[in-house]
Amino acid sequence: MARPGRGMTAAQLEALCGRWPGVARDIKWGVNLVLSIDGKMFAVTPLDGSEGGRLSFKVADERFLELTDQPGIIPAPYLARARWISIVEPTQFATAELTAFVLDSHALVCAKLTRKRQAELAPSPTLAKGRT
């Protein structure tokens, strides 16, 4: 059982990102919830909590090695070359920290869209002040 303020379930991930402009929800590879923008993935987690609820997402190139050196974070299988990481046990991390990672991943993917599309998706989601 997750401790309050720790981890992120598929339902929490969906609630966080579900109202962001342009975000699509899909199920791929059997049980994985995939969140994407214009077909470009930014977060993946198993819907059924399998694999310890592993949470995977894109990170900035310069943070990839730093993050994968930390306990509980590994290069994401099949996606590491695109600078994706997997949080093996999300309950070991604060929900606020995971939320910030997902926001960063979303921003990285949006940055690759055309300027016109970025303008259509504005404003970008941000962390609400005082929320975790």
Secondary structure as GFF3:
##gff-version 3
##sequence-region A 1 132
A	DSSP	alpha_helix	10	17	.	.	.	ID=ss1
A	DSSP	beta_strand	23	28	.	.	.	ID=ss2
A	DSSP	beta_strand	32	37	.	.	.	ID=ss3
A	DSSP	beta_strand	40	46	.	.	.	ID=ss4
A	DSSP	three_ten_helix	51	53	.	.	.	ID=ss5
A	DSSP	beta_strand	55	58	.	.	.	ID=ss6
A	DSSP	alpha_helix	61	68	.	.	.	ID=ss7
A	DSSP	beta_strand	73	75	.	.	.	ID=ss8
A	DSSP	three_ten_helix	80	82	.	.	.	ID=ss9
A	DSSP	beta_strand	84	87	.	.	.	ID=ss10
A	DSSP	three_ten_helix	90	92	.	.	.	ID=ss11
A	DSSP	alpha_helix	95	111	.	.	.	ID=ss12
A	DSSP	alpha_helix	115	121	.	.	.	ID=ss13
###
